[in-house]
Amino acid sequence: MPKGIIVIAVLILAVMIAAKDGRLPRAAGLTASCLVARQASDGSQLVACRSGVLEGRPDLTRRSSTPAGRTGTYEYWRCPVGQRSSPAP
C-alpha cells in the first residue's frame, strides 16, 4: 500500500514538473509558440508563430511587431528588434 502511494506521488510530481517547464504542452501543440524565421542584417526579424489548442494565435503588437501575413498554420510578424524564440506571450 505505501509503495503504491509513493509511486503515484512521484508520477504526479513528474507530470507537474513537465507541465511547469512548458516544453511538454508546446510539443503537444497545446500552447502557442514562436520562432525566428529570418533575421535581417539590420537586426529586424521575421517571426513565425503557431497557435495552440488552448490558446489562440499570439499577438506580438506589444513587442512593436507588425503582422506580415499567414501561411498554413503559421502567422508571420515583422519585429524591428531582436526577439528570442520562446513561448508566445
Secondary structure, DSSP 4 states (H G I P E B T S, - for coil): -HHHHHHHHHHHHHHHHHHHHSHHHHHTT-S-EEEEEEE-TTS-EEEEEE--SSS-----GGGT-EEEEEETTEEEEEESS----EE--
